[in-house]
Amino acid sequence: MDGYAERGRERAFWARSRDLASRASDVHDVRAAGRLLWDHGIMHEVLLANPTGKPWCTGLAIAREAMAGPWPEGDLALSVTGLGVTPLLLAGGLQSSLDEIAAQKALAAFALTEPDAGSDAAALTTRAVRDGRGYQLHGVKRFISLGDEALFLTVFARTGEGNITAFLVRRAQPEIQTTMLENAGGEALYSIEFDGARTEAIVGLEGEGLRLALTTLGFFRASVGAQGIGIGRQALRLALARAASRRQFNRSIGSFGEVQSLLVESYLALLTARSVVRDAADRLDAGEEASQLSSAAKILGTEAGSRAADAAVAIFGGEGVLRDGPVFRLLERSRAPRIYEGANELQRHLVARWLLRQTDPLEEA
Ligand SMILES: Cc1cc2nc3c(=O)[nH]c(=O)nc-3n(C[C@H](O)[C@H](O)[C@H](O)COP(=O)(O)OP(=O)(O)OC[C@H]3O[C@@H](n4cnc5c(N)ncnc54)[C@H](O)[C@@H]3O)c2cc1C
């Protein structure tokens, strides 16, 4: 029984997400993956149908855990579209754009990072210049997932002195050039150059962009932990099958204590991480401030995923490092989530800052 089994809505949602992920696991085109998520109501239920008007964080964690192992393209389409539309949900007033994304069963993207503004997003230099017809964008964004496939990009740019503002930008414009960035996880990742691209609308108020960006990332951070758990869960499944079937020294390798330790440690790390991810998601859905718990969820989930993938490589032996083999891909895919949406080292820094203000931190958790 899965860990979400006790609650009706979550249980049904888990079954739907897992079912779609296993049936769609050979759909590698990310736009097609997005359409399937719209067709099956998963995109809508997680992003647009929550009574709070914000993403359903528990649903997001459930879907990501179910999809990240067998169907990374589904996980990418859901999470990045979520990052793209959440600033619109938070700011309000752009319903027709949300309707257009849903009607076209399209993808959205979130363009914050720049060559010289990564962890320190407030240092961004992309400019939005006002003219008679609205704003024009000038600058470069880097590491933008779905930067080519999205219908709309939510772009964060500087407007005047010090102000950072969020803009909705239609991707298909000659003034927007994308360059694909090959990466270990095989994600659809781009550098984007804006050379006078037009904005569709301001998202929220002028000067409100950084707050919208950070609040959006706060809603998604714990779900990156769920993604790590999904990757680790797939690795553990493969490792268990291999430990049972592979024989050396006239025994199955699963009878060796060292192999058992690898399996047990993977399982314990995944199990612990999942309860923290779920707690953080529950609190976010309840409208509570949960930033240190979200940071902990991201660290624990992504690192449990890497640890389980690495253990699976060990258990597969030489087969484990074959580039096209199933476990090496999981190990590669487990690395980037420890960097994006706030590197784990930065999350540790934030947790440490919070810890030092507490007298009994577990009382708070
Ligand atoms: C696969 C992938 C997909 C991505 N998708 C998107 C996207 O869709 N949209 C988007 O806007 N961005 C995206 N990013 C960018 C991502 O969020 C940044 O890479 C990340 O924030 C880190 O920034 P950086 O790469 O510039 O590293 P840097 O900021 O240069 O940091 C390098 C390292 O320094 C350390 N470090 C930095 N600051 C601190 C600190 N305060 N405390 C402790 N350690 C610190 C960390 O170890 C960090 O990994 C993506 C990145 C990847 C790899």
The ligand as a Tripos MOL2 file, in Angstrom:
@<TRIPOS>MOLECULE
LIG
   53    58     1     0     0
SMALL
NO_CHARGES

@<TRIPOS>ATOM
      1 C1         18.0830   21.2240  -15.2450 C.3       1 LIG1
      2 C2         17.8560   22.6370  -14.7790 C.ar      1 LIG1
      3 C3         16.6160   23.2210  -14.9860 C.ar      1 LIG1
      4 C4         16.4060   24.5580  -14.6000 C.ar      1 LIG1
      5 N1         15.2070   25.1560  -14.8910 N.ar      1 LIG1
      6 C5         15.0330   26.4840  -14.6060 C.ar      1 LIG1
      7 C6         13.8350   27.1720  -15.0140 C.ar      1 LIG1
      8 O1         12.9260   26.5660  -15.5980 O.2       1 LIG1
      9 N2         13.7340   28.5100  -14.7640 N.ar      1 LIG1
     10 C7         14.7140   29.2060  -14.1280 C.ar      1 LIG1
     11 O2         14.5610   30.4120  -13.9430 O.2       1 LIG1
     12 N3         15.8740   28.5780  -13.7200 N.ar      1 LIG1
     13 C8         16.0390   27.2480  -13.9600 C.ar      1 LIG1
     14 N4         17.2190   26.6030  -13.5850 N.ar      1 LIG1
     15 C9         18.2670   27.3820  -12.9470 C.3       1 LIG1
     16 C10        18.5010   26.9980  -11.5010 C.3       1 LIG1
     17 O3         17.4570   27.4310  -10.6890 O.3       1 LIG1
     18 C11        19.8760   27.5440  -11.0970 C.3       1 LIG1
     19 O4         20.8360   26.7470  -11.7700 O.3       1 LIG1
     20 C12        20.1080   27.5210   -9.5980 C.3       1 LIG1
     21 O5         19.3040   28.4790   -8.9550 O.3       1 LIG1
     22 C13        21.5610   27.7790   -9.2220 C.3       1 LIG1
     23 O6         22.0500   28.9080   -9.8870 O.3       1 LIG1
     24 P1         23.4520   28.8130  -10.6720 P.3       1 LIG1
     25 O7         23.3810   27.6290  -11.5810 O.co2     1 LIG1
     26 O8         23.7220   30.1240  -11.2930 O.co2     1 LIG1
     27 O9         24.5060   28.4990   -9.5580 O.3       1 LIG1
     28 P2         25.2590   29.5810   -8.6260 P.3       1 LIG1
     29 O10        24.2910   30.5900   -8.1320 O.co2     1 LIG1
     30 O11        26.4630   30.0440   -9.3430 O.co2     1 LIG1
     31 O12        25.6610   28.6760   -7.4070 O.3       1 LIG1
     32 C14        26.6320   27.6250   -7.5480 C.3       1 LIG1
     33 C15        26.7240   26.8770   -6.2400 C.3       1 LIG1
     34 O13        27.1470   27.7470   -5.1940 O.3       1 LIG1
     35 C16        26.5580   27.3760   -3.9710 C.3       1 LIG1
     36 N5         25.8130   28.5200   -3.4120 N.ar      1 LIG1
     37 C17        25.3640   29.6220   -4.0690 C.ar      1 LIG1
     38 N6         24.7610   30.4600   -3.2330 N.ar      1 LIG1
     39 C18        24.8240   29.9000   -1.9990 C.ar      1 LIG1
     40 C19        24.3790   30.2830   -0.6990 C.ar      1 LIG1
     41 N7         23.7260   31.4380   -0.4760 N.pl3     1 LIG1
     42 N8         24.5990   29.4230    0.3220 N.ar      1 LIG1
     43 C20        25.2480   28.2500    0.1230 C.ar      1 LIG1
     44 N9         25.6970   27.8370   -1.0780 N.ar      1 LIG1
     45 C21        25.4870   28.6500   -2.1250 C.ar      1 LIG1
     46 C22        25.6610   26.1810   -4.2890 C.3       1 LIG1
     47 O14        26.3940   24.9790   -4.0690 O.3       1 LIG1
     48 C23        25.3760   26.3390   -5.7540 C.3       1 LIG1
     49 O15        25.0410   25.1100   -6.3940 O.3       1 LIG1
     50 C24        17.4330   25.2770  -13.9530 C.ar      1 LIG1
     51 C25        18.6610   24.6420  -13.7150 C.ar      1 LIG1
     52 C26        18.8790   23.3470  -14.1240 C.ar      1 LIG1
     53 C27        20.2210   22.7170  -13.8570 C.3       1 LIG1
@<TRIPOS>BOND
     1     1     2 1
     2     2     3 ar
     3     2    52 ar
     4     3     4 ar
     5     4     5 ar
     6     4    50 ar
     7     5     6 ar
     8     6     7 ar
     9     6    13 1
    10     7     8 2
    11     7     9 ar
    12     9    10 ar
    13    10    11 2
    14    10    12 ar
    15    12    13 ar
    16    13    14 ar
    17    14    15 1
    18    14    50 ar
    19    15    16 1
    20    16    17 1
    21    16    18 1
    22    18    19 1
    23    18    20 1
    24    20    21 1
    25    20    22 1
    26    22    23 1
    27    23    24 1
    28    24    25 2
    29    24    26 1
    30    24    27 1
    31    27    28 1
    32    28    29 2
    33    28    30 1
    34    28    31 1
    35    31    32 1
    36    32    33 1
    37    33    34 1
    38    33    48 1
    39    34    35 1
    40    35    36 1
    41    35    46 1
    42    36    37 ar
    43    36    45 ar
    44    37    38 ar
    45    38    39 ar
    46    39    40 ar
    47    39    45 ar
    48    40    41 1
    49    40    42 ar
    50    42    43 ar
    51    43    44 ar
    52    44    45 ar
    53    46    47 1
    54    46    48 1
    55    48    49 1
    56    50    51 ar
    57    51    52 ar
    58    52    53 1
@<TRIPOS>SUBSTRUCTURE
     1 LIG1         1 GROUP 0 **** ****
